[in-house]
């Protein structure tokens, strides 16, 4: 239940309590009976603290009143202090009214608001432990401690509600969230199996790790550099190409293209679009959704264009590649995807966390991403420049996937096999302000 619905539920509960209280008051009122308490008698439950007996001195002719707690000067009604004279809503002014009997609904709401749970995942010889609230969101701002049976305690140093523990032996572990003031922690330990090998299966709880650009420093994190631009020559084709046969002309877009009029794009002759779902931060490694992803997906599909998706990687190993693929699968699950889902492997200006990977590791990253995508039932692909395929990847190991080549020449020099070709980053198309990437697809869709 989201916060708005929970709030409404509490208001409804309060309204029900008030209604019941009013009914009790009406039920206790008897027009034909003297409702005051005679001198020298006592009434159980009418005490000033709401628990003891209220008494009146027999020598006093004054009506029973309880001015000490704000309940006024009217007669005390049988069954407890609820009415202020003729004011049937007087109990609302009584600060102790709701203390006299525990409201189970309100107590449950308070209890749920402070209750924590653990979400624990293993990809390969590791554990990612997420401390979440009742809505499934990571709880930030606390230095949580978890205990692994036989290994000791681990602390959430950056207070983001996520702890990562690597270099574990495969096997079964028990995870305990240690007590923290102001919260209710699970009574029982969480049992989890640490995997020995990557299984290339989407991580179910990956949504907890996907951030928006409001959560990060986008200028520092989103730093992909297109090497194909540096390799371009004077033969680069910048115009829209009208093709025949199975070849089709399309575009790829991201936040850098801003707002797009997709109907105008479609009417201009574009036949498909490859849309960026997001990226991994070049510095922190955060998984970030492209801020224009949803708008572009909805706009393109509403205009009738088939779509594919790409994700800029900064994964440094297979585990992170599976995380990236899982993030994309989570983001695209409500859309119809016709073209492949690509891993975009480029540099990040020389300072990216993955810029220094060796050829073997970078190839393993691409393979892990693609295998995870295909295991989820989608077609997978790899995007890279000619230089990247020739010098930074073992391209022959990737040819079972869709190869998307970026080379800005009239005729590519790349000698390997490819099914899509990004021929310029300086294209112009109606419906998009500024430059846009243009592509040729040889896929038979």
DASUL-V368073 format. One record per backbone hydrogen bond with DSSP energy under -0.5 kcal/mol. CO is the residue of the C=O (numbers start at 1). NH is the residue of the N-H. If there is no record, write none. Layout:
CO;NH  CO;NH
This chain:
2;6  3;7  4;8  5;9  6;10  7;11  8;12  9;13  10;14  11;15  12;16  13;17  14;18  15;19  16;20  17;21  18;22  19;23  20;24  21;25  22;26  23;27  24;28  25;29  26;29  30;33  33;35  36;38  38;41  41;56  43;46  43;54  47;50  52;45  52;47  53;55  54;43  56;40  57;60  66;69  66;71  67;70  72;66  77;80  80;82  82;91  83;85  84;87  86;88  87;84  87;90  89;92  90;93  91;94  93;95  94;97  96;99  96;100  97;100  102;104  103;107  104;108  105;109  106;110  107;111  108;112  109;113  110;114  111;114  112;115  114;184  117;132  118;120  119;130  121;128  125;168  127;129  127;165  128;121  128;130  129;163  130;119  130;132  131;139  132;117  133;136  137;133  138;140  142;144  144;156  145;178  146;154  147;149  147;176  148;151  148;152  152;148  154;146  155;157  156;159  159;141  161;131  163;129  165;127  171;194  173;192  174;149  175;190  176;147  176;178  180;183  183;185  184;116  189;191  190;175  192;173  192;194  193;195  194;171  195;125  202;204  203;206  205;208  206;209  206;210  207;210  209;287  211;289  212;215  213;216  216;218  217;220  217;221  218;222  221;223  221;282  225;227  225;347  226;229  226;230  227;231  229;232  233;236  236;238  238;428  240;242  241;243  244;247  248;441  249;271  250;439  251;274  252;437  253;276  254;257  255;258  260;262  261;265  262;266  263;267  264;268  265;270  266;269  271;306  272;251  273;275  273;308  274;253  275;310  277;290  278;312  279;288  281;285  282;353  286;281  286;288  287;211  288;279  290;293  292;296  293;297  294;298  295;299  296;300  297;301  298;302  299;303  300;305  301;304  306;273  307;338  307;339  308;275  309;342  310;277  310;278  311;313  311;344  312;280  317;321  318;322  319;323  320;324  321;325  322;326  323;327  324;328  325;329  326;330  327;331  328;332  329;333  330;333  332;335  335;337  336;338  340;309  340;342  341;381  342;311  342;344  343;345  343;383  344;313  344;346  347;225  348;351  352;355  354;357  358;362  359;363  360;364  361;365  362;366  363;367  364;368  365;369  366;370  367;371  368;372  369;373  370;374  371;375  372;376  373;376  373;378  374;377  379;341  380;402  381;343  382;404  383;345  384;406  385;389  386;390  387;391  388;392  388;393  389;395  393;395  394;397  395;398  396;399  398;401  401;403  402;382  402;404  403;405  403;419  403;420  404;384  405;407  405;422  406;386  407;409  408;233  419;442  420;405  421;423  421;440  422;407  424;438  427;436  429;432  431;261  436;427  437;252  438;423  438;424  439;250  440;421  441;248  443;445
